[in-house]
């Protein structure tokens, strides 16, 4: 392992636009916050100002003198951020073999292979839904999941039974999109409703099928479970009835994002890619400090 070679630095320039002095669409504040959260470093430390003061020059200095595993973590996080934006805009990839080339660098530095997202064809009137078609599941599986979701409304009011079926449905939905989901499990002192993979992160799942909306205390409890895990752990809290306004105002999300029953309905009815939904929610949460933005706003019709 060692610092990035010139040809590797050129790839980083091509992917993240550092030659201009900028990095993607970050401003100074969001760039600093991104590196504090994802890499746990101060990217504006004087050590990274050896080439100049722009974001691009700070990044290039970090890629030259940083620790290999920290560099791998930063490149993987920047790739996830870039892909969420590119796919959200339905833009075609412009860098040849971008994922495989960057993944080779990340793996050489001790990181894990980069995830493969759905490729997007250039926008055209004949392909308006290119970014939302399934890449792993099929129509039969998704149709049955949709039927199961609507059938939950007809179940008895016994909350535990509805909750178990809801957890199972979500696990099957994540697996329909190739997210390596597992059902609920118990560890010492706590119950986890499930887990799945997204990018380089493992997500814990909390699923609530209650008539009442979820409050801040419940959100804080789940965030505590996530915070006790390794740094690459994140969380998804799905509350069928949504969240109280006071709860959302009183809760400061660190490593979790939120979804409600309408989000699941939108994903199933419109056949939206669940990995894309997670990526869009992550980006919105990072940019707006808002862990809950409805899918219908993130993916308008």
C-alpha positions as CSV (number, residue, x, y, z in Angstrom):
1,X,0.0,0.0,0.0
2,X,1.1,3.5,-0.6
3,X,0.0,7.0,-1.7
4,X,-2.0,7.4,-4.9
5,X,0.0,7.2,-8.1
6,X,-0.4,10.1,-10.7
7,X,-2.7,8.0,-12.9
8,X,-4.9,7.3,-9.9
9,X,-4.9,11.0,-8.9
10,X,-6.1,11.8,-12.4
11,X,-9.0,9.4,-12.1
12,X,-10.0,11.1,-8.8
13,X,-9.8,14.4,-10.6
14,X,-12.1,13.1,-13.4
15,X,-14.6,11.6,-11.0
16,X,-14.8,14.4,-8.4
17,X,-13.8,17.5,-10.4
18,X,-10.9,18.5,-8.1
19,X,-8.9,20.1,-10.9
20,X,-11.2,23.1,-10.7
21,X,-10.5,23.6,-7.0
22,X,-14.0,22.3,-6.2
23,X,-15.1,18.8,-5.1
24,X,-18.5,17.7,-6.5
25,X,-21.1,20.2,-5.2
26,X,-19.7,20.7,-1.7
27,X,-19.3,24.1,-0.2
28,X,-16.7,24.7,2.5
29,X,-19.0,23.9,5.3
30,X,-20.5,20.7,3.8
31,X,-17.1,19.6,2.7
32,X,-15.7,19.9,6.2
33,X,-18.8,18.2,7.7
34,X,-18.6,15.3,5.2
35,X,-15.0,14.5,6.1
36,X,-15.7,14.8,9.9
37,X,-18.6,12.4,9.6
38,X,-17.3,9.9,7.0
39,X,-13.6,9.9,7.7
40,X,-13.3,11.5,11.1
41,X,-10.7,14.0,10.1
42,X,-10.5,17.7,9.8
43,X,-9.9,18.2,6.1
44,X,-9.1,21.8,6.7
45,X,-6.2,21.0,9.0
46,X,-3.1,22.9,8.0
47,X,-1.4,19.6,7.1
48,X,-3.7,19.4,4.1
49,X,-3.1,23.0,3.0
50,X,0.4,22.3,1.5
51,X,-0.8,22.8,-2.0
52,X,-3.3,25.7,-1.4
53,X,-6.5,26.5,0.2
54,X,-9.2,25.2,-2.2
55,X,-11.3,22.1,-1.5
56,X,-9.7,20.3,-4.4
57,X,-6.2,21.0,-3.2
58,X,-7.0,20.0,0.3
59,X,-8.4,16.7,-1.0
60,X,-5.3,16.1,-3.2
61,X,-3.0,16.7,-0.2
62,X,-5.0,14.3,1.9
63,X,-4.8,11.7,-0.9
64,X,-1.0,12.2,-0.9
65,X,-0.1,12.2,2.8
66,X,-3.2,10.5,4.5
67,X,-3.3,7.1,6.0
68,X,-4.2,4.4,3.3
69,X,-7.3,3.1,5.1
70,X,-8.5,6.7,5.7
71,X,-8.0,7.4,2.0
72,X,-9.9,4.3,1.1
73,X,-12.8,5.3,3.4
74,X,-12.9,8.8,1.9
75,X,-12.9,7.6,-1.7
76,X,-15.7,5.1,-1.0
77,X,-17.8,7.8,0.7
78,X,-17.2,10.3,-2.1
79,X,-18.2,7.6,-4.6
80,X,-21.5,6.9,-2.8
81,X,-22.2,10.6,-2.6
82,X,-21.4,11.1,-6.3
83,X,-23.6,8.1,-7.4
84,X,-26.6,9.3,-5.3
85,X,-26.4,12.6,-7.2
86,X,-25.8,11.1,-10.6
87,X,-28.5,8.5,-10.4
88,X,-30.9,11.1,-8.9
89,X,-30.3,13.3,-12.0
90,X,-30.6,10.2,-14.3
91,X,-27.2,11.1,-15.8
92,X,-25.1,8.6,-17.8
93,X,-21.6,7.8,-16.5
94,X,-19.0,9.8,-18.4
95,X,-15.8,8.2,-17.0
96,X,-14.9,4.9,-18.6
97,X,-15.0,1.9,-16.2
98,X,-15.4,4.4,-13.3
99,X,-16.5,2.0,-10.6
100,X,-14.0,-0.8,-11.3
101,X,-11.0,1.6,-11.6
102,X,-11.8,3.4,-8.4
103,X,-12.7,0.2,-6.6
104,X,-9.3,-1.2,-7.5
105,X,-7.7,1.8,-5.8
106,X,-9.9,1.5,-2.7
107,X,-9.1,-2.3,-2.4
108,X,-5.4,-1.7,-2.8
109,X,-5.5,0.7,0.1
110,X,-7.2,-1.9,2.3
111,X,-10.9,-1.0,1.7
112,X,-13.8,-3.1,0.5
113,X,-14.9,-3.3,-3.2
114,X,-17.3,-0.4,-4.2
115,X,-20.9,-1.3,-4.6
116,X,-22.4,-1.7,-8.0
117,X,-25.4,0.6,-8.6
118,X,-27.8,0.5,-11.5
119,X,-26.3,2.0,-14.7
120,X,-28.3,4.9,-16.2
121,X,-28.7,5.5,-19.8
122,X,-28.7,9.1,-21.2
123,X,-32.0,10.8,-20.6
124,X,-34.5,10.4,-23.4
125,X,-38.2,10.5,-24.0
126,X,-38.2,6.8,-24.7
127,X,-36.5,6.0,-21.3
128,X,-38.1,8.2,-18.6
129,X,-38.0,5.5,-16.0
130,X,-34.5,4.2,-16.6
131,X,-33.3,5.1,-13.1
132,X,-36.2,3.4,-11.3
133,X,-36.5,0.0,-12.9
134,X,-35.4,-3.1,-10.9
135,X,-31.9,-4.3,-11.3
136,X,-32.2,-7.5,-9.2
137,X,-35.8,-8.2,-8.5
138,X,-38.5,-9.0,-11.0
139,X,-42.0,-7.9,-11.6
140,X,-43.6,-11.0,-10.2
141,X,-41.7,-10.6,-6.9
142,X,-42.5,-6.9,-6.6
143,X,-46.2,-7.4,-7.4
144,X,-46.5,-10.1,-4.7
145,X,-44.8,-7.8,-2.2
146,X,-47.2,-5.0,-3.1
147,X,-50.1,-7.4,-2.5
148,X,-48.7,-8.4,0.9
149,X,-48.3,-4.8,1.9
150,X,-51.9,-4.0,1.1
151,X,-53.1,-7.2,2.9
152,X,-51.4,-6.0,6.1
153,X,-54.2,-3.3,6.3
154,X,-56.8,-6.1,6.6
155,X,-55.1,-7.9,9.5
156,X,-56.5,-7.9,13.0
157,X,-55.5,-5.2,15.4
158,X,-53.1,-7.5,17.2
159,X,-50.0,-5.3,17.0
160,X,-47.3,-8.0,17.5
161,X,-48.6,-10.0,14.6
162,X,-48.8,-7.0,12.3
163,X,-45.4,-6.0,13.4
164,X,-43.8,-9.4,12.6
165,X,-45.4,-9.5,9.1
166,X,-44.2,-5.9,8.5
167,X,-40.7,-6.8,9.4
168,X,-40.7,-9.9,7.2
169,X,-42.1,-7.9,4.3
170,X,-39.4,-5.2,4.6
171,X,-36.7,-7.9,4.7
172,X,-38.1,-9.5,1.5
173,X,-38.3,-6.1,-0.1
174,X,-34.7,-5.3,0.6
175,X,-33.7,-8.7,-0.7
176,X,-35.7,-8.2,-3.9
177,X,-33.2,-5.3,-4.5
178,X,-30.2,-7.4,-3.7
179,X,-29.4,-5.8,-0.3
180,X,-28.5,-9.0,1.6
181,X,-31.2,-8.4,4.2
182,X,-31.6,-10.6,7.3
183,X,-34.6,-10.9,9.6
184,X,-35.0,-9.9,13.2
185,X,-32.6,-11.2,15.8
186,X,-31.9,-10.7,19.5
187,X,-28.6,-9.9,21.2
188,X,-28.0,-9.4,24.9
189,X,-30.5,-6.9,26.2
190,X,-32.0,-5.8,22.9
191,X,-34.1,-6.8,19.9
192,X,-33.2,-5.8,16.4
193,X,-35.9,-6.0,13.7
194,X,-33.4,-6.8,10.9
195,X,-30.4,-5.6,8.9
196,X,-29.3,-5.1,5.3
197,X,-26.4,-3.8,3.3
198,X,-26.2,-0.6,1.4
199,X,-22.9,0.5,-0.1
200,X,-20.1,-0.1,2.5
201,X,-22.5,0.3,5.4
202,X,-24.5,-2.3,7.4
203,X,-28.0,-0.9,8.3
204,X,-30.0,-2.0,11.4
205,X,-33.7,-1.9,10.8
206,X,-36.4,-0.8,13.2
207,X,-40.0,-1.4,11.9
208,X,-43.1,-0.1,13.6
209,X,-46.6,-0.9,12.5
210,X,-48.5,1.1,15.1
211,X,-51.6,3.3,14.8
212,X,-49.8,6.1,16.7
213,X,-47.0,8.1,15.2
214,X,-43.5,7.6,16.5
215,X,-42.1,10.1,19.0
216,X,-38.6,11.4,19.8
217,X,-38.0,9.0,22.7
218,X,-38.4,6.0,20.5
219,X,-36.1,7.5,17.8
220,X,-33.5,8.3,20.5
221,X,-33.7,4.7,21.7
222,X,-33.0,3.3,18.2
223,X,-30.2,5.8,17.6
224,X,-28.6,4.6,20.8
225,X,-28.6,1.0,19.5
226,X,-26.9,2.2,16.3
227,X,-24.4,4.4,18.0
228,X,-23.2,1.4,20.1
229,X,-22.1,-0.4,16.9
230,X,-19.0,0.0,14.8
231,X,-18.7,3.3,12.8
232,X,-19.8,1.8,9.5
233,X,-23.2,0.9,11.0
234,X,-26.2,3.0,10.2
235,X,-29.9,2.7,10.8
236,X,-33.3,2.8,9.0
237,X,-36.4,3.4,11.1
238,X,-39.6,2.6,9.3
239,X,-42.8,3.8,11.1
240,X,-45.9,2.9,9.2
241,X,-47.9,5.8,10.7
242,X,-45.1,8.3,10.4
243,X,-43.6,10.5,13.1
244,X,-44.9,13.3,15.3
245,X,-44.0,16.8,14.4
246,X,-42.7,17.5,17.8
247,X,-40.7,14.2,17.6
248,X,-39.0,15.3,14.4
249,X,-38.2,18.7,15.8
250,X,-36.8,17.2,19.0
251,X,-34.7,14.5,17.4
252,X,-31.2,15.1,15.9
253,X,-30.3,12.2,13.7
254,X,-26.6,11.1,13.6
255,X,-26.5,7.9,11.7
256,X,-30.1,7.0,10.9
257,X,-32.7,7.9,8.3
258,X,-36.5,7.6,8.5
259,X,-39.3,6.3,6.4
260,X,-43.0,5.9,6.8
261,X,-45.8,3.7,5.3
262,X,-46.3,6.0,2.4
263,X,-42.6,5.7,1.5
264,X,-43.0,1.9,1.3
265,X,-46.2,2.3,-0.7
266,X,-44.5,4.6,-3.2
267,X,-41.6,2.2,-3.5
268,X,-43.9,-0.7,-4.2
269,X,-46.5,1.0,-6.3
270,X,-44.0,2.8,-8.5
271,X,-41.4,0.1,-8.5
272,X,-38.8,2.5,-7.3
273,X,-35.3,1.2,-6.5
274,X,-34.9,0.8,-2.8
275,X,-31.1,1.4,-2.9
276,X,-31.8,4.7,-4.8
277,X,-34.3,5.7,-2.2
278,X,-31.8,5.1,0.6
279,X,-29.1,7.0,-1.2
280,X,-31.5,9.9,-1.8
281,X,-32.6,10.0,1.8
282,X,-28.9,9.9,2.9
283,X,-28.0,12.9,0.8
284,X,-31.0,14.9,1.8
285,X,-30.3,14.2,5.5
286,X,-26.7,15.3,5.0
287,X,-27.6,18.5,3.1
288,X,-30.6,19.6,5.1
289,X,-30.2,17.9,8.5
290,X,-33.5,16.3,7.9
291,X,-33.6,12.5,8.3
292,X,-37.1,12.2,7.0
293,X,-38.0,13.5,3.6
294,X,-40.9,11.7,1.9
295,X,-40.2,9.6,-1.2
296,X,-42.8,11.4,-3.2
297,X,-40.7,14.6,-2.7
298,X,-37.4,12.9,-3.5
299,X,-38.8,11.2,-6.6
300,X,-41.6,13.4,-7.9
301,X,-43.9,12.1,-10.6
